[in-house]
Amino acid sequence: MAAMDIDRGLHADTRPGTAPAALGQGAGPQVRVLIPSGALGISIDPAALEAGLAMAPDIIAIDGGSTDSGPYYLGTGTCKYARASIKREWAMLMRARARLGVPLLIGTAGTCGVDAMVDWMLEITAEIAAEIAADDPAGVGAALRVATLKSSQSPATLAEKFGHGAISALEGAPDLAAADFAGCSHAVALAGAEQIQAALKTGADIIIAGRATDTAVIAALPLARGCHPGGAWHGAKIGECGALATDNPGPGAILIEFDAAGFTVQPTGAGVQATPHTVSAHMLYENADPFVLHEPGGHLDVTGACYTALDPRRVRVEGSVWVASDAYTVKLEGARQAGFQTVSLVMVRDLHYVAHIEDWVGALEAAFHRREASNIAVDFELDFRLIGQDATLGALETQGLRAGGGSGGIHEVGVMAIITASTQDAARDIARLLNPYLLHFPLTENEPMPTFAFAFSPPEMDRGALYEFQLYHVLRLADPMAAFALETHELGASA
């Protein structure tokens, strides 16, 4: 995007103290949301969290995952992060919530947000609640109400809705027929603010939501309490990744104060600053249009937003607009198994071959297909990746002079072959057929047979099932709760 396009509609006064004294203050609703990290499981800075708690937030909200890491986690219905790190950080937040007596909310639990991951997070919550109660039997953590909001969808039900015209494709979605829904191992709908608000209305101390938009978990309470709709959605977008919209995302935590006119962003980590540039730039993050963001029930337009530096750490934003849509839709995500993979890794250190590595791989691939076609009875894909440097010996590498002279060249290349087939056995057998080619295939016919080094023995490594996204669609709903299940659970003394 050209620089002039990025500047369109971006009105920023970066001089501290030039904003009206009453900016962001005065009568009307005010809601403070503390976002302690970009996602649960990637680390929470205790000092930044403590500083945020001192600002008296009305709710602690955090994201639990997304599709950023590809379709595997949705396809398998599993979490990307270690259970130990999830429990450690969730315990920090549960104890923080108990101290303040405010709700604690997580969206897209367990990376993918399927129902099983909501139950998994509920199990972890119960474990921590029991530990808190054991430490302080009479404390506020001894009895908890937990609301769970589930987002998983039945493929059969989706196929029926597709047949009735309630599901439509987003741009770039794969072609889809009603029969294709049955191939989804998991499918979810993304909850918006309305579904999160329904969970908040239960009076739960803790809300564990399945797949939800990153912004909904932040915007829900400000919207429910009458804060500016455009400001609520825009501030939620800015805060979705914690302190990523600052000059130092490391400490992670950020507090956003919403009100009747807009919102104010303030990082809580020591030495971290938010500026009009860092805040406005976040609309570019994972968003096709830096001025428009689509959410269930409408879209956010920030073309006229004004970003003002209140001081070196805080930024005030006003002028964002929420545009409601005629129909209420939620995004659908689904993944299916697309085969199995085996990989082989060979290290090439012969400088002649390193210098001509692309020619060697091209000739090897052509020879393999030509010679082995009659030995392979299944459809398969073979892909080569050229990777790494110093990967053979790692820290033990002593090679000083590299190809091309000096120390800036490359003296080795890792060649990774990726074989995809309909079964794991087939992928492994094809990798074994490829084995002698990777080890001894000559660059030309008139030179000695080379010898390279496999990184492991055996070199074939099964990756297991391969998944791909199947659904990138929207589902039209007459009732926002129609595709979601809300339950409450009593933990501890009141159970």
C-alpha positions in Angstrom: 0.0 0.0 0.0 1.3 3.4 -0.9 2.3 5.8 1.9 -0.4 8.3 0.8 -3.0 5.6 1.3 -1.9 4.8 4.8 -2.1 8.5 5.7 -5.7 8.7 4.5 -7.9 9.7 7.4 -5.1 9.5 9.9 -5.2 12.7 12.0 -2.6 12.6 14.7 -1.5 15.3 17.1 1.7 14.0 18.6 2.4 16.9 20.9 1.8 15.9 24.5 -0.6 18.1 26.4 -2.3 19.7 23.4 -5.5 17.7 23.8 -8.4 19.3 25.7 -8.1 18.7 29.5 -11.4 16.9 29.5 -10.6 14.5 26.7 -11.6 11.0 27.7 -13.0 12.2 31.0 -16.3 13.6 32.3 -19.8 12.2 32.5 -20.9 9.0 30.9 -19.8 5.4 31.0 -16.2 4.5 31.5 -14.9 0.9 31.3 -11.3 -0.1 31.9 -10.2 -3.4 30.3 -6.8 -4.9 31.2 -5.3 -7.2 28.5 -2.3 -8.9 30.3 -0.8 -10.5 27.2 -1.3 -11.1 23.5 -2.4 -14.7 24.2 -2.5 -17.0 27.1 0.5 -19.3 27.1 3.1 -17.0 25.5 4.2 -15.4 28.9 2.8 -12.7 31.2 5.1 -10.1 32.7 4.3 -10.1 36.5 5.4 -6.5 36.9 3.3 -5.3 34.0 0.3 -7.3 35.3 0.7 -5.8 38.8 0.9 -2.3 37.4 -2.3 -2.9 35.4 -4.1 -4.2 38.4 -3.2 -1.0 40.2 -5.2 0.9 37.6 -8.4 -0.8 38.8 -9.7 -2.5 35.6 -13.3 -3.5 35.4 -12.4 -6.8 33.6 -9.4 -8.8 32.7 -9.6 -10.1 29.1 -7.2 -12.3 27.2 -7.1 -14.1 23.9 -6.5 -17.9 23.9 -5.6 -18.5 20.3 -6.3 -18.1 16.6 -5.7 -19.7 13.2 -2.3 -18.0 13.0 -0.4 -21.3 13.4 -2.3 -23.0 10.6 -5.1 -25.6 10.4 -3.5 -28.4 12.5 -4.8 -27.2 15.9 -8.4 -26.8 14.6 -8.1 -30.0 12.7 -7.1 -32.0 15.7 -9.0 -29.9 18.3 -5.8 -29.4 20.4 -3.9 -26.5 22.0 -0.6 -25.1 20.6 0.8 -24.2 24.0 2.0 -26.5 26.8 -0.6 -27.2 29.5 1.9 -26.3 32.2 2.3 -22.7 30.8 -1.4 -22.3 30.3 -2.1 -23.4 33.9 0.7 -21.2 35.3 -0.5 -18.0 33.6 -4.2 -18.8 34.1 -3.5 -19.2 37.8 -1.8 -15.7 37.9 -4.9 -14.2 36.3 -7.3 -16.1 38.5 -5.6 -14.9 41.6 -5.5 -11.3 40.2 -9.3 -11.6 39.5 -9.9 -12.8 43.0 -8.1 -9.8 44.5 -10.1 -7.2 42.5 -13.4 -9.0 42.3 -13.8 -8.4 38.6 -14.6 -10.9 35.8 -11.8 -12.8 34.0 -12.5 -13.6 30.4 -10.7 -15.7 27.8 -11.7 -16.2 24.2 -10.7 -18.9 21.7 -9.7 -21.2 24.6 -7.1 -23.8 23.8 -5.8 -22.1 20.6 -8.6 -23.5 18.3 -11.7 -22.8 20.5 -13.5 -26.2 19.9 -15.8 -27.5 22.7 -13.2 -30.0 23.9 -10.7 -27.1 24.6 -13.4 -25.2 26.5 -13.8 -28.2 28.7 -10.0 -28.5 29.0 -9.8 -24.9 30.2 -12.7 -25.6 32.6 -10.7 -28.5 34.0 -7.6 -26.4 34.5 -9.8 -23.7 36.1 -11.2 -26.2 38.6 -7.7 -27.4 39.5 -6.5 -23.9 40.2 -9.7 -23.0 42.1 -9.1 -26.0 44.4 -5.5 -24.9 44.9 -6.5 -21.4 45.7 -9.2 -22.6 48.1 -6.6 -24.9 49.8 -4.3 -21.9 50.3 -7.1 -19.6 51.7 -10.3 -21.6 52.5 -12.2 -18.4 53.4 -10.9 -16.3 50.5 -12.8 -15.0 47.5 -11.3 -17.7 45.4 -13.0 -20.5 47.4 -16.2 -20.4 45.4 -16.5 -19.5 41.7 -19.1 -19.3 39.1 -17.7 -20.1 35.6 -19.6 -19.6 32.4 -18.6 -21.6 29.3 -19.5 -20.4 25.8 -19.1 -23.1 23.2 -18.7 -22.5 19.5 -18.3 -25.9 17.8 -20.7 -26.7 14.9 -22.2 -29.9 13.7 -21.1 -30.6 10.1 -24.5 -32.1 9.3 -26.3 -29.0 10.6 -24.0 -26.8 8.6 -24.6 -28.8 5.5 -28.4 -28.3 6.0 -28.0 -24.6 6.5 -25.8 -24.4 3.4 -28.6 -26.0 1.5 -31.0 -23.4 2.7 -28.7 -20.6 1.6 -27.7 -19.4 5.1 -23.9 -20.0 4.5 -21.9 -17.9 1.9 -18.3 -17.9 1.0 -15.8 -15.2 1.9 -13.3 -14.0 -0.7 -10.7 -16.7 -1.3 -12.7 -19.5 0.2 -12.5 -22.9 -1.4 -15.3 -24.2 -3.6 -17.8 -26.0 -1.4 -20.7 -28.4 -1.8 -23.1 -29.6 0.9 -21.3 -33.0 1.0 -18.0 -31.4 1.8 -19.1 -30.4 5.4 -18.9 -34.1 6.4 -15.1 -34.0 5.8 -14.5 -31.4 8.5 -12.9 -32.9 11.6 -13.8 -29.7 13.5 -15.8 -26.6 12.6 -16.4 -23.5 14.7 -18.3 -20.3 14.6 -16.7 -17.1 15.8 -18.6 -15.5 18.6 -19.0 -11.7 18.6 -19.8 -9.2 21.3 -23.4 -10.4 21.7 -22.5 -13.9 22.7 -19.8 -12.7 25.1 -22.3 -10.2 26.6 -24.7 -13.1 27.2 -22.0 -14.9 29.2 -21.3 -11.7 31.2 -25.0 -11.4 32.1 -24.8 -14.7 34.0 -22.7 -12.9 36.6 -19.9 -15.3 36.2 -16.6 -14.7 37.9 -14.8 -16.4 35.0 -15.9 -16.8 31.4 -14.3 -19.4 29.1 -15.3 -18.8 25.5 -14.7 -21.1 22.6 -13.8 -19.6 19.2 -14.4 -15.9 19.2 -13.1 -12.9 17.4 -10.1 -11.4 19.1 -11.8 -8.1 19.5 -15.1 -9.4 20.9 -13.7 -10.4 24.2 -12.5 -6.8 24.7 -15.4 -4.8 23.2 -18.2 -6.8 24.8 -18.3 -5.1 28.3 -17.7 -1.5 27.0 -20.5 -2.0 24.5 -22.8 -3.5 27.1 -22.3 -0.4 29.4 -23.0 2.1 26.7 -19.5 3.2 25.6 -19.0 4.6 22.2 -19.5 1.7 19.7 -16.9 2.8 17.2 -14.4 3.4 20.1 -15.3 0.0 21.7 -14.5 -1.9 18.5 -11.5 0.2 17.5 -10.0 0.0 21.0 -10.6 -3.7 21.1 -8.7 -4.1 17.8 -5.8 -2.0 19.2 -5.6 -4.1 22.4 -6.2 -7.6 20.8 -2.5 -8.5 21.0 -1.6 -6.9 24.3 1.2 -4.4 24.0 2.0 -5.1 20.3 0.6 -1.6 19.6 3.4 0.0 21.6 7.1 0.6 21.1 8.0 -2.5 23.2 5.7 -5.4 23.0 7.8 -7.6 25.3 6.2 -6.6 28.6 2.8 -7.5 27.1 0.2 -5.8 29.2 -2.0 -2.9 28.1 -4.9 -1.1 29.7 -7.6 0.5 27.5 -10.2 2.9 29.0 -13.4 3.2 27.0 -15.9 6.0 27.4 -18.8 7.8 25.6 -16.5 9.4 23.0 -13.7 7.0 22.3 -10.8 5.3 24.1 -7.4 5.8 25.7 -4.5 3.3 25.3 -1.9 2.9 28.1 0.7 0.2 28.3 1.5 -1.0 31.9 5.0 -2.2 31.4 7.9 0.0 32.7 9.4 2.1 30.0 6.8 1.1 27.4 5.2 3.9 25.3 2.1 4.1 23.1 2.3 6.7 20.4 -0.1 7.8 17.6 2.1 5.9 15.2 2.2 2.6 17.1 -1.5 2.7 17.8 -2.8 3.7 14.4 -0.4 1.2 12.7 -2.1 -1.7 14.5 -5.1 -1.5 12.2 -2.7 -2.9 9.5 -2.1 -6.0 11.6 -3.8 -9.1 10.2 -6.3 -6.9 8.4 -6.8 -6.5 4.7 -8.0 -2.9 5.0 -6.3 -0.6 7.4 -9.5 1.5 7.8 -12.2 -1.2 7.9 -12.6 -4.1 10.2 -15.5 -6.6 9.8 -17.1 -8.1 12.9 -20.4 -10.0 13.6 -23.2 -7.5 13.1 -21.4 -4.8 11.2 -18.0 -3.2 10.5 -15.7 -0.7 12.0 -14.6 2.4 10.0 -11.6 4.3 11.3 -11.1 6.6 8.3 -12.0 9.6 10.4 -10.2 8.5 13.6 -8.0 11.1 15.4 -5.0 9.8 17.4 -3.7 12.2 20.1 -0.7 11.8 22.4 -1.9 12.7 25.9 1.7 12.2 27.2 4.7 10.0 26.2 2.8 6.8 27.3 -0.9 7.4 26.5 -2.8 7.8 23.2 -6.4 9.1 23.0 -8.5 8.0 20.0 -11.8 9.5 18.8 -13.8 9.5 15.6 -14.1 5.8 14.9 -17.5 4.7 13.5 -19.4 1.5 13.9 -21.7 0.6 11.0 -24.3 -2.0 11.7 -25.2 -4.4 9.0 -28.7 -5.5 7.9 -28.0 -9.2 8.5 -26.2 -10.7 11.5 -23.5 -13.1 10.4 -20.7 -15.0 12.1 -17.6 -16.4 10.5 -17.1 -20.1 10.1 -13.8 -21.9 10.3 -13.4 -25.6 9.5 -10.5 -27.9 8.9 -10.2 -31.4 7.3 -7.6 -34.1 7.1 -5.7 -33.8 3.8 -3.3 -36.7 3.9 -0.2 -37.7 5.7 3.4 -36.4 5.5 6.9 -37.7 5.9 10.0 -35.5 5.8 13.7 -36.3 5.1 16.5 -33.9 5.8 19.9 -34.1 4.2 22.9 -31.8 4.7 24.9 -30.7 1.7 28.5 -29.4 2.4 30.3 -30.0 -0.8 30.9 -26.4 -2.0 30.4 -27.4 -5.6 26.9 -28.6 -4.8 26.2 -25.8 -2.4 26.9 -23.3 -5.2 24.5 -25.2 -7.5 22.0 -26.4 -5.0 18.9 -25.4 -7.0 20.2 -27.1 -10.1 20.9 -30.2 -8.1 17.5 -30.3 -6.5 15.8 -29.8 -9.8 17.7 -32.6 -11.5 17.2 -34.9 -8.5 13.4 -34.3 -8.5 13.1 -34.9 -12.2 15.2 -38.1 -12.0 13.1 -39.4 -9.1 9.8 -38.9 -10.9 11.2 -40.4 -14.1 12.7 -43.5 -12.5 10.3 -44.3 -9.7 6.9 -43.6 -11.2 6.3 -47.3 -11.8 7.1 -48.1 -8.2 4.5 -45.7 -6.7 0.9 -46.7 -7.0 -0.6 -43.7 -5.1 -1.0 -40.0 -5.7 1.6 -38.0 -3.9 3.2 -34.6 -3.7 7.0 -34.0 -3.3 8.2 -30.6 -2.2 11.8 -29.5 -1.5 12.8 -26.7 0.9 16.3 -25.3 1.1 16.9 -24.4 4.7 19.5 -23.4 7.2 23.1 -22.6 7.7 25.5 -24.3 10.1 22.7 -26.9 10.8 25.0 -29.9 10.6 27.4 -29.1 13.4 25.6 -26.2 15.1 27.9 -24.6 17.7 30.7 -27.0 16.8 31.0 -25.4 13.3 34.6 -24.4 12.6 34.3 -23.5 8.9 35.8 -20.0 8.5 36.1 -19.4 4.8 32.9 -19.9 2.9 31.8 -20.4 -0.7 32.5 -17.3 -2.7 35.3 -16.1 -0.5 35.3 -14.2 2.7 32.9 -15.0 5.6 29.7 -13.9 4.1 29.0 -16.9 1.8 27.2 -20.1 2.6 29.1 -23.3 3.1 26.2 -25.7 3.6 22.6 -26.1 2.8 19.9 -28.2 4.3 17.6 -29.9 1.8 14.3 -30.9 3.3 12.0 -33.2 1.2 8.3 -33.2 2.1 6.3 -36.1 0.9 2.5 -36.0 1.2 0.3 -39.0 0.4 -3.1 -40.5 1.4 -1.6 -42.7 4.1 1.4 -42.5 6.4 2.8 -45.8 5.1 2.7 -44.6 1.5 4.4 -41.3 2.4 7.1 -43.2 4.4 7.7 -45.7 1.5 8.1 -42.8 -1.0 10.5 -41.1 1.4 12.5 -44.4 1.5 12.6 -44.5 -2.3 13.9 -41.0 -2.3 16.6 -41.9 0.3 19.5 -42.9 -2.1 18.8 -39.9 -4.3 19.3 -37.5 -1.4 22.5 -39.3 -0.4 24.3 -40.0 -3.7 22.6 -38.2 -6.6 25.3 -36.5 -8.8 24.8 -33.0 -10.2 25.9 -34.2 -13.6 26.5 -37.6 -15.2 30.2 -37.1 -15.7 31.4 -36.6 -12.1 32.0 -38.9 -9.1 29.1 -40.0 -7.0 28.8 -37.5 -4.0 28.1 -38.4 -0.4 26.1 -36.1 1.8 25.0 -36.4 5.4 21.6 -37.1 6.8 20.8 -35.2 10.0 19.2 -38.2 11.7 19.1 -42.0 11.4 16.7 -43.0 10.0 16.3 -39.8 8.0 12.6 -40.4 7.4 10.4 -38.6 10.0 6.7 -39.1 10.0 4.8 -35.8 10.5 1.5 -37.6 10.9 -1.8 -36.3 9.6 -1.8 -33.1 7.5 -4.8 -30.7 7.8 -6.1 -27.9 5.6 -8.7 -25.3 6.0 -12.1 -26.2 4.5 -14.4 -23.5 5.7 -13.8 -19.7 5.3 -17.5 -18.7 5.2 -20.1 -16.8 7.0 -23.3 -18.1 8.6 -26.4 -15.9 8.8 -28.2 -16.0 12.1 -31.6 -14.7 13.1 -30.6 -15.0 16.7 -27.0 -14.4 17.6 -27.1 -17.2 20.2 -28.5 -19.8 17.8 -25.1 -21.3 16.9 -23.7 -21.1 20.5 -24.2 -23.0 23.8 -23.9 -21.1 27.1 -23.6 -22.9 30.4 -22.7 -22.0 34.0 -20.7 -24.1 36.5 -20.2 -23.7 40.2 -16.7 -24.5 41.5 -15.5 -24.7 45.1 -17.5 -24.1 48.2 -20.8 -23.3 46.4 -20.6 -26.3 44.1 
